Amino acid sequence: MEPLLLDALKLLADATRLRILHILAQEELSVAEIQEVLDMGQSRISSHLAQLRQGSLLEDRRDGKKVYYRLSSRLPETAELIVNQVLKEASADVRWEADRLNLSRIVERRRQLSEQYFNTIAGRLGRNYCPGRSWEALGHCLLQMTPAVKIVDLGAGEGMLSHLLAKRADSVVCVDISPKMVEFGADLARTNDIQNLEYILGDIERVPLEGGQFDFALLSQALHHAQHPERAVKEAYRLLKKGGRLVILDLREHSFEKAHELYADLWLGFAPHELESYLMKAGFGSIEVQPVAREENEPHFETLLATGVK
């Protein structure tokens, strides 16, 4: 038996480690969040996390001072099959119901914090400072657009960019999770008599629209607010027609942790290779990722432009 497979079996023999794997297979979590789900001390959890990571069952991601853990995506096929089967069998344990409920509460709390932030600034977003939002970056984005096409703006906010695009596009649909943002944007479109611009309420990871109907999908400074950026990119792929193009404008990875509190950012930007990976896994081709802007003032936010074709 392969050493890695044998180590995995040994790790799976512990009930606490199984509980940890069970929740991390569903959601990426920090140590503090794992504590909250399992109602267990930090030292005990940290010890198990170290063993699971050493056994290659977990991988981690540093975001500022926080470290997030998730089930490894690089397990050998045999080990992955065993881990999935063990978790499937063990998930029927009624003692894990509390873990599932606690996990659901954490995920919902994340969503509500993001929604509350954008509800409070609806109507002011275009006038207030927003990391990575610059006319230079938006200009690069506009150059990627083609006239008389159908566009979906995912995480549009008030839809400042969509208002510009709608002047020449066939139609534009703005999707946002904040009811206040959707209400304000729709009112503004009516005020300006923009008849080919529509606003709908929805999560960019689960967009309530039929797939395969858009020529362009736009994610402008929206991915770092998504709980699962990779899912949002896959959803954009679903919405596009064959040959359709996704355009992403977002922050390059940074260490300005106050962005979590000031702007409700869930991610401190992305490395170019991360955006490229999201696009590749979603199925896009002709992928390009490049920096297009850098702010002069601290913390010197940089903006990346990423594109891909379905």
N, C-alpha and C positions, 0 to 999 in steps of 0.2 A: 504493500500500500504506500502511495506517495506520502512524504513527510507532511506536506501542507494539508492533505486530506485527513491524515491521522490527527494533526493538531486541531483541525476544525471540529472533528468529532469529539475530542476531549473538551473543547470549549463549549460545545453545545450541551454537554452533560450537566451544566450548572443552571439551576432554575432562574437565578437573578440575571445571568448573562442572556438567557433566552428572552426574558422580559425586555431587556435593553435592546436586543436585536429586533424584537417584535415591533417596538415603537419606532426604531430608527429605520426599519424597512418601509415605514409609512411616511415619515417626516424627518427632515434634517433638524437637529436640536442642539442647543448648547448644553453644557454641563448643568447649569442652573435650571434649565427647562426639564432636563431628564430628572433632576432631583424632585421637581414639582410633580412630574407625572408619577414617579414611583414612590414618592414620599419616603425618601431614603437619604442618608447622609452623604456629603460630598466625597469624603475620603473613600468610602466603600464603592461608590459609583466610579470614581477616578481609577481605582485599582482594577475594576472589571473592564473599563474602557481601554486601559493600557494593555491588558491581556488580549482583548479582542482586536485591537489595532496591531499588536505584535503578531497575532495569528492571521493577519491580513483579511479579517472579516469586516473590519471597519476602515473608513478613510475619513480624514478630517479636512477642514477648511478654516483658515484663520481670517477673521474679519475685524480689523483693528485689534483690540485686546481680547476679543471673544474668539473661542474655537468652537466650530460646529462639527457634529459627527453625523455620519450616515452609513448605511450598509454599503460595503465595497461594490463598485461597479466593475472591478477587474478580477473577480474570482474565476478560477478555472471552471470549465463547464460542469465537470463532475461535482466539484465542491458546491457550486451554485445550486445545482439540482438538489443536493442533500440538504443544504441550508433552507431552501424554499420549502421542501417537503416537511422538514422538522417544524418549521414555523407554522406551516399550514395545519399540521396535526395538533401542535400545542396551542394554537389560537382558540381552540374550542374550550380551553380551560376557563371556567366561569370566573376564576380569580383574576383574570386579566381584563375583565369588563371595566373595572375602575381605572385601569391604565388607559383604556380606549376613551373613556369619558374625559379623563384629565387631558389627554392629548387633544381631543376635539376642542376642549375649552381654550387651550393655548393657541391653536390654529385660529379659532374664532376671535380671540383677543388680538392677535396680530392683524387680522383683517379689519377689525373695528377701529384700531388705532390709526391705520392708514386712511380709512373712510372718514373718521372724525377730523383728521388733519385737513383733508381736502375740502370737507364741508365748511370748515371755518374760514378758508381763504377763497372760496368760490366768489367770483366777481372781482378779485384782487390779484389773481395769479399773474396776469399779464403785466401788472404794474409793480409787483414785488420781485425781489431778487430770487432767482432759482438757479441752483448750481448747473453749469453746463449750457444754460440757455443763452445763446448769443446770436446776433444777426449774421455773424460770419458763419457759424455752424449751420444755421437755418438756410443760408444762401447755398451752401454746398448741398444740402438736402434737396432743395428745390431744383437744382440742376439735374438731379436724378429722375425727375418727374417728366412724364410725357403728356401733352395736351389730349383732351377728349378721351380719358380713360376712367374706369371705375376704381375708386380709392377707398380703402378702409383705414381709418386712423385709430389705432389701438392705444388706449390710455390717453385719450385726446385732451383731457382736462376741459378747458373752455373752448378748445379748438382753434387757437390763434392761427396755427399753420394751415389748418383745413379751410379757414375762411379765405385765405389767400389762394389755395389750390382750387377751391370751388369756382373761382372766377373763370377758369379755363377747362376744368375737368368735366367729364360727362356727369358724374355724380360722386359725392363723398359721404361716407357714413362714419360718424364719430362714435366710439365706444368708450364708456368710462364707468367706473364702479361707484362714483359719487353722485347721488341723486341731485345734489345742489349744483354740481358742475354741469350735469346734463340739462338741468332746468335753465341755468344761466346761459349756456351755449345755445340752446334752442331758442330762447327769447332773443338773443343777440342776432341769430340768423334771421328770425322773423323781422326784427327791427331793420336789418340791412337788406331785407327782401332777397335773401339768398335761397332760392327755391330748390336747388339741387343738393342741399346740405341737410343731412338727417342726423339726429342724435338718438342713441339708444343706451339704456342702462345695462351694463354687463361686465363680467369679469374677463379680463383679457386672456385668462387661461381656459375659459369655457365660454366662448362668445356665442350668444344666442342668434346666430346667423347661419344660413345654409352655405356649405362649402363650395369652392370652385367657381366663385362669381366675380372676383375682383382682379384687376390688372396690376394694382399696386397695393401693398400693405405697408403701413408706416408705424414704427415704434419710436417715438421721439421722446427721450428722457422718461421712458415708462418702465423699462426693464428693471431698473434698480428699485422700483416700487413693487415688483412682482414677487410673490412668495416663491415661485418656481419659474425663473426666467426661461429655462429650457422648454417648459410646457407652453409658455407664451409664444415662443418662436415656432414650435410645432403647430400651434393653433393658427398662426399666421400662414403657415404652409398650407394648412387645410383650406383656408378661406380663398387662397389664390387660384386663378386659372392656370392651366399648364402654360408655361412661359412667363407667368407673372413674376413680379420682382418684389422682394422685401427690402425695405430701407430702414436701418436702425441708426439712431443717433443716441449715444449714451455716454456716461462718464467713464473715463479710464480709471482703473483701480487707484485708490488714494487712501490716506490714513486720517482724514478729517472726521473723527468719530462723532463730533457734534451734529453731523448731518443726520444721524439717526433721530435726534431730538428736534432739530430745527426744521427739517424738511420731510420727516417720516420716511426717510430712506431705509429700505431693508437691506440693501447691498451697498458696500462702499466701492461702487464702480466695478469694472471688469477689465481683465487683461485682454489684449487683442486675441490671444490664442483661445480664450474662453468663448468669446463671441464667434470665432471661426468654428469652434467645436460644436456650439449650439446649432449653427447653420448646417454643418455637415450632418449631424445626427438627425436633424429634421428632414433631410433629403435635398437640400438646396445644392445647386452647382454654381459655377462662375462666381465663387465667393471672393469678396475683397473686403479687407479691414484696414483702415488707415486713420491716423490722428488728423483732425481738421481744425482744431482750435485749442488755444491755451490761454487761460485768463491771466492778466498781468498781476492782479492782487492775490495775496495769500488767501486760501491755501493753493492757489494756482490750479484750479480744476482744468483738466484736459477733456476734450470731447473726441470720441471715436465715431467714425462713420463706417458702418458695415452693410454690405449688400449681398444678395444672393438671388438666384433665379430658380424657379420651380421647374 
